[in-house]
Amino acid sequence: MPLGERSPGDKGESRYCGVETDFDDDVPRLLSFNISRGGFDFVVFPLMNPTYRPSLLEKDGNGSSVLPVAGSDLILNPSQWSSHVVGKISSWIDLDSEDEILRLDSEATLKQEIAWASHLSLQACLLPTPRRASCANYARCINQILQGLTNMQLWLRIPLFKAEDDSMGTSTDDMTDSWELWNSFRLLCEHRSQLSIALDVSSTLPSANSLVRWFGEPVRAAILNTECFLTNARGYPCLSKRHQKLITGFFNHSVQIVISGKPLHKVLRGSADPATMDNGDNVGCVQNNSLRPYLEYVGYLYQRLDPLPEQERFELGYRDFLQSPLQPLMDNLEAQTYETFEKDTVKYTQYQRAISQALIDRVPDEKASVITTVLMVVGAGRGPLVRASLQAAEETGRKLKVYAVEKNPNAIVTLHSLVKLEGWENSVTIVSSDMRHWDAPLRLTYWLVNCSVLLATMSSLLNVLMEPRDF
């Protein structure tokens, strides 16, 4: 069950919360326990028996072997595999080990497990954390695998730590900054878009400046261990203020939460009121079999989020994606494309401010009622720049004559409609022409010629200044 169904404040994939479990041969039972009864949206579990090693596997008389995977692909239907399962690659894998047998076993197993996950049409696989700062062979193998993947994402598990001084030890050799570990790995993988991050959040967080860097990275999941949770007076799990702020930031960046670890809390009777979740001190833990209280607390934090403003909600699907370049000179844009442009209100506000400053600079106050400034909007579209220009003239008390030049005959229809609807008859002249072929009036032509002469003069001057000289 998703954390929230609030369409006004929809945070994308962050509405879904998963759980990390151990290997289990009975996958249907595993999903039933954690999804149907536990309330989680997906399960992260090992696809292969952790005791498996290729070098120890006995082969039959034909030289073939059967991989010890968690059941066949028939035990779940394709939609269940795709929507409810994230594969977890074996954590013992070490492709940069000095032990040659372990290194070869690791590479073979990694390729086998990802091939199996791809066969199951999983959306993502969780890769183990690099065991050392020097992880060139691990990155080489992942980069090679990524070249053959189509839809599946690979989440590299990265611990969230940064030693503030040299005295702090880490489990990853001499690495004192997990961001540096991630950065070196993704550079070796040539910035593949299908490689992203699963941040392993611990009970101790680095400084605020260290945390901020991660919001600019492709973090897809945050793995929250049960040891991160405190205990309120009623025995309910809760998080510190810093952890709450971090999780809220993850929600706003469409990062999914994954609960990991053994349950350390038992909710006392009557303590499931969300209003009391953050009250009380850490008074100890009681063992229990269910991770449901942790899910409920994460859902409680999600429900507390403020709804996204309309502008941000519109932009949510465009974040962190390179957009296909448009060719407005070759193609006539559609109304939906113009609509998308016009959603960017900041651009038109800044344009209006720039025109206001230009009008004030060009026309002094004593001549505001005498001088008429001529402005050309080349590529007027559906008129937002024309409207911004006229509003700038109105707020500065200057007179303005606008030539709206547009080559799209469909947009010209809209411009003519706007002239009548907004009363632009005396201020706007619509020019249905390609700006490259339009013969401007004499006065405008003279201004354009002078501009070209000025630009040519400036170009020649820059060339002279940039010539090498002996001093």
VOPANU-612620 format. One record per residue (C-alpha): residue number from 1; x, y, z. Coordinates in steps of 0.05 Angstrom, whole numbers, plus 5000, padded with zeros to 4 digits. Each point is the difference from the previous one (the first is absolute). Example, Ala and Ser with C-alpha at 12.3 -4.5 7.8 and 13.67 -1.06 7.14 Angstrom:
2
+-----+------+-------+------+
: num : east : north :   up :
+-----+------+-------+------+
:   1 : 5246 :  4910 : 5156 :
:   2 : 5027 :  5069 : 4987 :
+-----+------+-------+------+
This chain:
471
+-----+------+-------+------+
: num : east : north :   up :
+-----+------+-------+------+
:   1 : 5000 :  5000 : 5000 :
:   2 : 5033 :  5066 : 4979 :
:   3 : 5019 :  5049 : 5054 :
:   4 : 4953 :  5052 : 4972 :
:   5 : 4949 :  5007 : 4944 :
:   6 : 4999 :  5076 : 5002 :
:   7 : 5000 :  5022 : 4928 :
:   8 : 5012 :  5075 : 5016 :
:   9 : 5064 :  4981 : 5037 :
:  10 : 5020 :  4939 : 4961 :
:  11 : 5075 :  4989 : 5009 :
:  12 : 5007 :  4948 : 4945 :
:  13 : 5035 :  4935 : 5018 :
:  14 : 5012 :  5024 : 5072 :
:  15 : 4929 :  4979 : 5016 :
:  16 : 5024 :  4927 : 5001 :
:  17 : 5037 :  4967 : 5057 :
:  18 : 5037 :  4934 : 4996 :
:  19 : 5031 :  4951 : 5049 :
:  20 : 5066 :  4963 : 4997 :
:  21 : 4998 :  4926 : 5019 :
:  22 : 5044 :  4939 : 4999 :
:  23 : 5001 :  4945 : 4948 :
:  24 : 4938 :  4957 : 4999 :
:  25 : 4983 :  4942 : 4953 :
:  26 : 4925 :  5013 : 5009 :
:  27 : 4992 :  5066 : 4963 :
:  28 : 4924 :  5001 : 4999 :
:  29 : 4998 :  4992 : 5076 :
:  30 : 5054 :  5054 : 5007 :
:  31 : 4958 :  5049 : 4959 :
:  32 : 4936 :  4982 : 5036 :
:  33 : 5031 :  5012 : 5068 :
:  34 : 5033 :  5066 : 4983 :
:  35 : 4951 :  5030 : 4949 :
:  36 : 4930 :  4972 : 5013 :
:  37 : 5008 :  4997 : 5076 :
:  38 : 5058 :  5047 : 5012 :
:  39 : 4975 :  5057 : 4957 :
:  40 : 5065 :  5011 : 4962 :
:  41 : 5000 :  5015 : 4925 :
:  42 : 5060 :  4958 : 4979 :
:  43 : 5052 :  4952 : 5028 :
:  44 : 5075 :  5003 : 4992 :
:  45 : 5029 :  4930 : 5007 :
:  46 : 5058 :  4957 : 4973 :
:  47 : 4983 :  4965 : 4935 :
:  48 : 5051 :  4945 : 5013 :
:  49 : 5018 :  4956 : 5059 :
:  50 : 5057 :  5036 : 5037 :
:  51 : 5039 :  4935 : 5008 :
:  52 : 5007 :  4993 : 4925 :
:  53 : 5070 :  5003 : 4970 :
:  54 : 5012 :  4982 : 4927 :
:  55 : 5067 :  4967 : 5016 :
:  56 : 4967 :  4952 : 5050 :
:  57 : 4939 :  4982 : 4958 :
:  58 : 4997 :  4928 : 4977 :
:  59 : 4980 :  4990 : 4928 :
:  60 : 4961 :  4942 : 4972 :
:  61 : 5025 :  4952 : 4946 :
:  62 : 4984 :  5050 : 4945 :
:  63 : 5042 :  5054 : 5031 :
:  64 : 4940 :  5043 : 5017 :
:  65 : 4974 :  5026 : 5067 :
:  66 : 4937 :  5030 : 5028 :
:  67 : 5008 :  5067 : 5036 :
:  68 : 4973 :  5000 : 5072 :
:  69 : 4952 :  5058 : 4988 :
:  70 : 4938 :  5015 : 5041 :
:  71 : 4951 :  4960 : 4960 :
:  72 : 4985 :  5003 : 4925 :
:  73 : 4969 :  5058 : 4963 :
:  74 : 4933 :  4964 : 5001 :
:  75 : 4987 :  5008 : 5074 :
:  76 : 4979 :  5072 : 4988 :
:  77 : 4968 :  5033 : 4941 :
:  78 : 5041 :  5052 : 4961 :
:  79 : 4964 :  5060 : 5030 :
:  80 : 5016 :  4975 : 5071 :
:  81 : 5073 :  4991 : 4984 :
:  82 : 5003 :  5069 : 4969 :
:  83 : 4961 :  5039 : 5052 :
:  84 : 5014 :  4964 : 5066 :
:  85 : 5072 :  4974 : 4996 :
:  86 : 5067 :  5035 : 5000 :
:  87 : 5056 :  4950 : 4992 :
:  88 : 5058 :  5001 : 5049 :
:  89 : 5067 :  4978 : 4973 :
:  90 : 5040 :  4955 : 5047 :
:  91 : 5037 :  5042 : 5051 :
:  92 : 5061 :  4954 : 5003 :
:  93 : 5020 :  5021 : 4930 :
:  94 : 5069 :  5032 : 4997 :
:  95 : 5026 :  5012 : 4929 :
:  96 : 5063 :  5036 : 5024 :
:  97 : 5023 :  4947 : 5048 :
:  98 : 5072 :  4976 : 5000 :
:  99 : 4973 :  4929 : 5003 :
: 100 : 4994 :  4979 : 4927 :
: 101 : 4948 :  4946 : 5013 :
: 102 : 4955 :  5049 : 5038 :
: 103 : 5010 :  5052 : 4946 :
: 104 : 4980 :  4952 : 4945 :
: 105 : 4941 :  4972 : 5040 :
: 106 : 4976 :  5070 : 5013 :
: 107 : 5001 :  5021 : 4928 :
: 108 : 4965 :  4937 : 4977 :
: 109 : 4946 :  5006 : 5054 :
: 110 : 4989 :  5074 : 4987 :
: 111 : 4986 :  4987 : 4926 :
: 112 : 4956 :  4940 : 5015 :
: 113 : 4957 :  5036 : 5051 :
: 114 : 4990 :  5062 : 4957 :
: 115 : 4984 :  4957 : 4940 :
: 116 : 4947 :  4963 : 5042 :
: 117 : 4972 :  5066 : 5025 :
: 118 : 4995 :  5026 : 4929 :
: 119 : 4965 :  4935 : 4980 :
: 120 : 4949 :  5014 : 5055 :
: 121 : 4989 :  5071 : 4974 :
: 122 : 5017 :  5031 : 5066 :
: 123 : 5002 :  5076 : 5003 :
: 124 : 5062 :  5003 : 5042 :
: 125 : 5056 :  4961 : 5033 :
: 126 : 5038 :  5020 : 5063 :
: 127 : 5076 :  4994 : 4991 :
: 128 : 5045 :  4988 : 5061 :
: 129 : 5044 :  5056 : 5026 :
: 130 : 5071 :  5003 : 4971 :
: 131 : 5045 :  4969 : 5053 :
: 132 : 5058 :  5047 : 4989 :
: 133 : 5016 :  5068 : 4969 :
: 134 : 5034 :  4966 : 4942 :
: 135 : 4942 :  4966 : 4964 :
: 136 : 5021 :  5004 : 4927 :
: 137 : 4984 :  4928 : 4983 :
: 138 : 4932 :  5004 : 5034 :
: 139 : 4984 :  5063 : 4960 :
: 140 : 5026 :  4969 : 4936 :
: 141 : 4955 :  4940 : 5006 :
: 142 : 4939 :  5043 : 5018 :
: 143 : 5014 :  5047 : 4941 :
: 144 : 5004 :  4939 : 4954 :
: 145 : 4933 :  4974 : 5027 :
: 146 : 4966 :  5068 : 4993 :
: 147 : 5015 :  5002 : 4926 :
: 148 : 4955 :  4940 : 4990 :
: 149 : 4943 :  5021 : 5047 :
: 150 : 4937 :  5031 : 4971 :
: 151 : 4950 :  5019 : 5054 :
: 152 : 5027 :  4975 : 5067 :
: 153 : 5035 :  5048 : 5048 :
: 154 : 5060 :  4982 : 5043 :
: 155 : 5001 :  5031 : 5070 :
: 156 : 5070 :  5004 : 5029 :
: 157 : 4997 :  4994 : 5075 :
: 158 : 5040 :  5058 : 5030 :
: 159 : 5007 :  5012 : 5076 :
: 160 : 4982 :  5070 : 5022 :
: 161 : 5063 :  5022 : 5037 :
: 162 : 5053 :  5053 : 4999 :
: 163 : 5055 :  5001 : 5052 :
: 164 : 5010 :  5071 : 5025 :
: 165 : 5072 :  4985 : 5020 :
: 166 : 5053 :  4947 : 4988 :
: 167 : 4986 :  4967 : 5067 :
: 168 : 4934 :  4972 : 4977 :
: 169 : 5006 :  4930 : 4972 :
: 170 : 4957 :  4970 : 4945 :
: 171 : 4986 :  4930 : 4974 :
: 172 : 5022 :  5018 : 4929 :
: 173 : 5076 :  5002 : 5006 :
: 174 : 5024 :  5072 : 5000 :
: 175 : 4937 :  5030 : 4972 :
: 176 : 4976 :  5055 : 5047 :
: 177 : 4947 :  5027 : 4953 :
: 178 : 4947 :  4955 : 4968 :
: 179 : 4985 :  5053 : 4948 :
: 180 : 5072 :  4994 : 4974 :
: 181 : 4990 :  4925 : 4996 :
: 182 : 4937 :  5009 : 4959 :
: 183 : 5031 :  5053 : 4956 :
: 184 : 5061 :  4957 : 4982 :
: 185 : 4954 :  4941 : 4985 :
: 186 : 4953 :  5037 : 4954 :
: 187 : 5058 :  5032 : 4963 :
: 188 : 5027 :  4931 : 4985 :
: 189 : 4930 :  4981 : 4976 :
: 190 : 4998 :  5059 : 4952 :
: 191 : 4941 :  5034 : 5035 :
: 192 : 4951 :  4947 : 4976 :
: 193 : 4928 :  5024 : 5012 :
: 194 : 4978 :  4931 : 5024 :
: 195 : 5049 :  5002 : 5058 :
: 196 : 4971 :  5034 : 5062 :
: 197 : 5009 :  5000 : 5075 :
: 198 : 4968 :  4965 : 5059 :
: 199 : 5024 :  5039 : 5061 :
: 200 : 5011 :  4959 : 5063 :
: 201 : 4978 :  5046 : 5056 :
: 202 : 5031 :  4987 : 5068 :
: 203 : 4983 :  5025 : 5070 :
: 204 : 5055 :  5053 : 4995 :
: 205 : 4994 :  5051 : 4945 :
: 206 : 5057 :  5043 : 4971 :
: 207 : 4997 :  5076 : 4999 :
: 208 : 4944 :  5038 : 4965 :
: 209 : 5048 :  5022 : 4944 :
: 210 : 5018 :  4927 : 4986 :
: 211 : 4927 :  4980 : 4997 :
: 212 : 4981 :  5055 : 4952 :
: 213 : 5046 :  4972 : 4946 :
: 214 : 4959 :  4937 : 4994 :
: 215 : 4938 :  5038 : 4977 :
: 216 : 5037 :  5015 : 4935 :
: 217 : 5015 :  4927 : 4987 :
: 218 : 4955 :  4945 : 4970 :
: 219 : 4977 :  4971 : 5066 :
: 220 : 4943 :  4951 : 4988 :
: 221 : 4994 :  4968 : 5069 :
: 222 : 5019 :  5014 : 5072 :
: 223 : 5011 :  4938 : 5042 :
: 224 : 4979 :  5016 : 5071 :
: 225 : 5024 :  4950 : 5052 :
: 226 : 4956 :  4987 : 5061 :
: 227 : 5060 :  5020 : 5043 :
: 228 : 4989 :  5073 : 4976 :
: 229 : 4934 :  5003 : 5037 :
: 230 : 4992 :  5026 : 5071 :
: 231 : 4945 :  4978 : 5046 :
: 232 : 4946 :  5046 : 5027 :
: 233 : 4966 :  4993 : 5068 :
: 234 : 4948 :  4952 : 4972 :
: 235 : 5051 :  4954 : 4968 :
: 236 : 4987 :  5025 : 4929 :
: 237 : 5060 :  5011 : 4953 :
: 238 : 5016 :  5072 : 4982 :
: 239 : 5058 :  5038 : 4968 :
: 240 : 5043 :  5057 : 5023 :
: 241 : 4987 :  5069 : 4972 :
: 242 : 5060 :  4995 : 4953 :
: 243 : 4977 :  4933 : 4973 :
: 244 : 4930 :  5027 : 4991 :
: 245 : 5026 :  5059 : 4960 :
: 246 : 5042 :  4953 : 4957 :
: 247 : 4942 :  4953 : 4985 :
: 248 : 4955 :  5059 : 4983 :
: 249 : 5053 :  5024 : 4951 :
: 250 : 5002 :  4931 : 4969 :
: 251 : 4924 :  5001 : 4991 :
: 252 : 5005 :  5067 : 4963 :
: 253 : 5051 :  4970 : 4952 :
: 254 : 4959 :  4937 : 4985 :
: 255 : 5046 :  4954 : 5040 :
: 256 : 4968 :  4936 : 5024 :
: 257 : 5012 :  4975 : 5072 :
: 258 : 5020 :  4928 : 5014 :
: 259 : 4995 :  4975 : 5072 :
: 260 : 5056 :  4952 : 5019 :
: 261 : 5021 :  4960 : 5061 :
: 262 : 4966 :  4962 : 5055 :
: 263 : 4940 :  5030 : 5037 :
: 264 : 5024 :  5033 : 5065 :
: 265 : 4935 :  5031 : 5024 :
: 266 : 4934 :  4974 : 5024 :
: 267 : 4942 :  5049 : 4999 :
: 268 : 4962 :  5001 : 5066 :
: 269 : 4925 :  4998 : 4999 :
: 270 : 4969 :  5067 : 4980 :
: 271 : 5067 :  5029 : 4978 :
: 272 : 4988 :  5000 : 4925 :
: 273 : 4973 :  5071 : 5001 :
: 274 : 5044 :  5039 : 4949 :
: 275 : 4993 :  5063 : 5043 :
: 276 : 5042 :  4966 : 5055 :
: 277 : 5054 :  4971 : 4954 :
: 278 : 5053 :  5053 : 5015 :
: 279 : 4986 :  5008 : 5074 :
: 280 : 5041 :  4969 : 5056 :
: 281 : 5071 :  4978 : 5009 :
: 282 : 5038 :  4938 : 4981 :
: 283 : 4977 :  4950 : 5053 :
: 284 : 5024 :  4935 : 4970 :
: 285 : 4976 :  4949 : 4949 :
: 286 : 4959 :  4936 : 5001 :
: 287 : 5007 :  4946 : 4947 :
: 288 : 4942 :  4989 : 4953 :
: 289 : 4990 :  4965 : 4933 :
: 290 : 4969 :  5056 : 4960 :
: 291 : 5032 :  5059 : 4964 :
: 292 : 4931 :  5031 : 4992 :
: 293 : 5012 :  5054 : 5053 :
: 294 : 5060 :  5026 : 4961 :
: 295 : 4959 :  5003 : 4937 :
: 296 : 4944 :  5037 : 5036 :
: 297 : 5050 :  5052 : 5026 :
: 298 : 5029 :  5011 : 4931 :
: 299 : 4929 :  5008 : 4974 :
: 300 : 4986 :  5049 : 5056 :
: 301 : 5059 :  5043 : 4977 :
: 302 : 4976 :  4996 : 4929 :
: 303 : 4930 :  5023 : 5018 :
: 304 : 5029 :  5061 : 5035 :
: 305 : 5030 :  5026 : 4935 :
: 306 : 4972 :  5065 : 4973 :
: 307 : 4966 :  4992 : 4931 :
: 308 : 5044 :  5020 : 4942 :
: 309 : 4984 :  5067 : 4967 :
: 310 : 4969 :  4994 : 4931 :
: 311 : 5064 :  5023 : 4966 :
: 312 : 5044 :  4948 : 5035 :
: 313 : 4948 :  4945 : 4989 :
: 314 : 5002 :  5015 : 4925 :
: 315 : 5077 :  4999 : 4999 :
: 316 : 5006 :  4935 : 5039 :
: 317 : 5000 :  4955 : 4939 :
: 318 : 5053 :  5042 : 4966 :
: 319 : 5052 :  5000 : 5056 :
: 320 : 5068 :  4969 : 4988 :
: 321 : 4983 :  4982 : 4928 :
: 322 : 5032 :  5026 : 4937 :
: 323 : 4944 :  5025 : 4955 :
: 324 : 4999 :  4988 : 4925 :
: 325 : 5022 :  5064 : 4964 :
: 326 : 4946 :  5036 : 4961 :
: 327 : 5008 :  5026 : 4929 :
: 328 : 4952 :  5059 : 4996 :
: 329 : 5032 :  5026 : 4935 :
: 330 : 4988 :  4933 : 4966 :
: 331 : 4936 :  4977 : 5035 :
: 332 : 4938 :  5038 : 5021 :
: 333 : 4991 :  4989 : 5074 :
: 334 : 4936 :  4972 : 5029 :
: 335 : 4954 :  5034 : 5050 :
: 336 : 5022 :  4951 : 5055 :
: 337 : 5073 :  5021 : 4989 :
: 338 : 4981 :  5074 : 5006 :
: 339 : 4961 :  4982 : 5063 :
: 340 : 5062 :  4968 : 5030 :
: 341 : 5042 :  5062 : 4984 :
: 342 : 4949 :  5046 : 5032 :
: 343 : 5000 :  4960 : 5066 :
: 344 : 5068 :  5030 : 5014 :
: 345 : 4975 :  5064 : 5033 :
: 346 : 5068 :  5020 : 5026 :
: 347 : 5027 :  5009 : 4929 :
: 348 : 4945 :  5049 : 4981 :
: 349 : 5005 :  5038 : 5066 :
: 350 : 5074 :  5011 : 4989 :
: 351 : 4988 :  5020 : 4927 :
: 352 : 4949 :  5052 : 5023 :
: 353 : 5050 :  5028 : 5051 :
: 354 : 5054 :  5004 : 4946 :
: 355 : 4953 :  5038 : 4952 :
: 356 : 4980 :  5047 : 5056 :
: 357 : 5073 :  5017 : 5015 :
: 358 : 5015 :  5009 : 4926 :
: 359 : 4941 :  5048 : 4990 :
: 360 : 5020 :  5042 : 5061 :
: 361 : 5072 :  5002 : 4975 :
: 362 : 4981 :  5020 : 4929 :
: 363 : 4944 :  5050 : 5014 :
: 364 : 5006 :  5052 : 5055 :
: 365 : 4939 :  5018 : 5041 :
: 366 : 4990 :  5068 : 4968 :
: 367 : 4994 :  4969 : 4931 :
: 368 : 4959 :  4939 : 5019 :
: 369 : 4938 :  5026 : 4966 :
: 370 : 5037 :  5021 : 4936 :
: 371 : 5048 :  4944 : 4981 :
: 372 : 4973 :  4934 : 4976 :
: 373 : 5048 :  4941 : 5006 :
: 374 : 4995 :  4947 : 4945 :
: 375 : 5009 :  4927 : 5022 :
: 376 : 5003 :  4938 : 4957 :
: 377 : 4982 :  4933 : 5030 :
: 378 : 5028 :  4951 : 4949 :
: 379 : 4968 :  4933 : 5014 :
: 380 : 4939 :  5026 : 5037 :
: 381 : 4966 :  4933 : 5007 :
: 382 : 4934 :  5008 : 5035 :
: 383 : 5018 :  5069 : 5027 :
: 384 : 5028 :  4993 : 5072 :
: 385 : 5061 :  5043 : 4984 :
: 386 : 4955 :  5051 : 4966 :
: 387 : 4956 :  5003 : 5062 :
: 388 : 5061 :  5007 : 5046 :
: 389 : 5027 :  5057 : 4957 :
: 390 : 4934 :  5039 : 5000 :
: 391 : 4994 :  4990 : 5076 :
: 392 : 5071 :  5028 : 5007 :
: 393 : 4980 :  5062 : 4959 :
: 394 : 4938 :  5010 : 5042 :
: 395 : 5036 :  4996 : 5067 :
: 396 : 5055 :  5047 : 4978 :
: 397 : 4953 :  5050 : 4965 :
: 398 : 5037 :  4994 : 4933 :
: 399 : 4970 :  4995 : 4931 :
: 400 : 5015 :  4935 : 4963 :
: 401 : 4988 :  4974 : 4930 :
: 402 : 5008 :  4925 : 4992 :
: 403 : 5012 :  4959 : 4936 :
: 404 : 4981 :  4928 : 5015 :
: 405 : 5036 :  4958 : 4947 :
: 406 : 4979 :  4927 : 4996 :
: 407 : 5008 :  4948 : 4944 :
: 408 : 4951 :  4948 : 5028 :
: 409 : 4933 :  5014 : 4965 :
: 410 : 4963 :  4964 : 5056 :
: 411 : 5030 :  5045 : 5053 :
: 412 : 4982 :  5061 : 4957 :
: 413 : 4927 :  4982 : 5010 :
: 414 : 5010 :  5003 : 5076 :
: 415 : 5037 :  5067 : 4995 :
: 416 : 4943 :  5032 : 4960 :
: 417 : 4951 :  4974 : 5051 :
: 418 : 5041 :  5031 : 5057 :
: 419 : 5002 :  5068 : 4964 :
: 420 : 4924 :  5002 : 5004 :
: 421 : 4993 :  4970 : 5069 :
: 422 : 5052 :  5043 : 5035 :
: 423 : 4993 :  5064 : 4960 :
: 424 : 5068 :  5001 : 4966 :
: 425 : 4975 :  5031 : 4935 :
: 426 : 5039 :  5065 : 5009 :
: 427 : 5062 :  4969 : 5031 :
: 428 : 5015 :  4935 : 4963 :
: 429 : 5012 :  4985 : 4926 :
: 430 : 4999 :  4926 : 4983 :
: 431 : 5049 :  4978 : 4946 :
: 432 : 4987 :  4931 : 4971 :
: 433 : 5069 :  4986 : 4973 :
: 434 : 5065 :  4964 : 5013 :
: 435 : 5045 :  5049 : 5037 :
: 436 : 5056 :  4984 : 4952 :
: 437 : 4960 :  5023 : 4940 :
: 438 : 4961 :  5058 : 5029 :
: 439 : 5012 :  5068 : 4969 :
: 440 : 4996 :  5046 : 5060 :
: 441 : 4978 :  5073 : 4994 :
: 442 : 5053 :  5051 : 4981 :
: 443 : 5012 :  5024 : 5071 :
: 444 : 5009 :  4929 : 5026 :
: 445 : 5045 :  4982 : 4942 :
: 446 : 5045 :  5059 : 5015 :
: 447 : 5004 :  4979 : 5073 :
: 448 : 5016 :  4928 : 4981 :
: 449 : 5054 :  5023 : 4952 :
: 450 : 5032 :  5043 : 5053 :
: 451 : 4998 :  4942 : 5049 :
: 452 : 5036 :  4956 : 4949 :
: 453 : 5053 :  5054 : 4989 :
: 454 : 5009 :  5006 : 5075 :
: 455 : 5008 :  4925 : 5009 :
: 456 : 5050 :  4997 : 4943 :
: 457 : 5040 :  5056 : 5030 :
: 458 : 5000 :  4967 : 5069 :
: 459 : 5021 :  4934 : 4968 :
: 460 : 5059 :  5032 : 4965 :
: 461 : 5020 :  5035 : 5064 :
: 462 : 4998 :  4935 : 5039 :
: 463 : 5043 :  4966 : 4947 :
: 464 : 5052 :  5055 : 5008 :
: 465 : 5000 :  4996 : 5075 :
: 466 : 5008 :  4924 : 4998 :
: 467 : 5061 :  5001 : 4954 :
: 468 : 5063 :  4974 : 5036 :
: 469 : 5047 :  5056 : 5018 :
: 470 : 5071 :  5005 : 5028 :
: 471 : 5007 :  5040 : 5063 :
+-----+------+-------+------+
